Amino acid sequence: MIEHAEVPEVDVEELKAKLADGANLLDVRELEEVEEVRVPGGICIPLQSIPERLNEIPVLDTLYVICALGGRSRTAAEFLRLQNVDAVNVAGG
């Protein structure tokens, strides 16, 4: 049986306020996407690289996870929550 984690979500407007307060951001888009539109302050690790780069992800505070539309970030946030990271999906990317 596949394990699933409950994934809390915020929208882009809520994210802006959180980032202004110093929140951690993980961008799981591909590098080409990040080069087109950069989200200031975020660390960039493409979704497929998350498992092998887990040690690069800050785990002390809530981590907001973003992608282009919200699907990949939800997948990443769910995986991270199963690793005991307080990850929150940014709905809508």
N, C-alpha and C positions, 0 to 999 in steps of 0.2 A: 504494500500500500504506500502511495506517495504522501509524504507529509506536506501540509500547507500551513502557512502562518497568516494570521490576520494582519493586514497592512493598512495602517492609517494613511490618510491622504490630506494634502493641502492643495490649494490652487496657486496659480502664479502670483496673484496679488498677495496672498498670505506669505508666500516664499520671499517676496521682496522685503516685507517687514522683518521676517526672520533673518535674512541676510544682513539687513541694516543693523541688527542686534548682534551680528557676529556668528551666525549659524554656520555649520559645516555643510558643504555641498559636494555631491558626487555626480558628475556628468558621465552617463554610460553610453553616449553616442559614439559613433565611429570617428576616427581622427579627421576624416574629410569633412564631416558635418561640423565638428568643433571649429575647424579652420574657417568655415563659412560664417558661423555665428557663435561667438564665444560668450559664455556666461561668466561674468567676472567673479573671481573668488573661489571657483570650484576646482576640484581636482578631476582630471579626466582619465577614466579607465573604461574602455569599451566593455560592454556587457559580457562578451565571451571570455574576457581576460580576468574577470572578477575572481573566480576561484583560485587561480594561481597567484594573484596579486593582492590577496586578502590582507596581508601584513602591511600594505601601503594605505589602507583605509582607516581613517580616524574613528576610534570606537568610544571615546570618552564622553561625548555628548550626542544629542540627537543628530542624525545624519539625514539630510534631505537629498533625495535621489531624483535626477531629472534626465529626460531624453527628449526626443522631438515631439512625440505625441502622448506618451504616458504608458505605453505597453511594456517597453523594455525596462523602464525605471521601476515599474511595478514588479516585474520578474526579479530584478536585482534586489529591490527592497525586501521582497519575500524571502529570497535566499539569505540575505544579510540578517534578517530577523531570526531565521533558523540558526544562525551563527551567533546569536545573542547580541546583535548590534541593534540599537534603537533607530531603525531606518524608517523614513516616512516617504511615501511616493508623492511626487509633484504631478498631480493630475493634469492632463492636457499638454504637458511639455512646455 
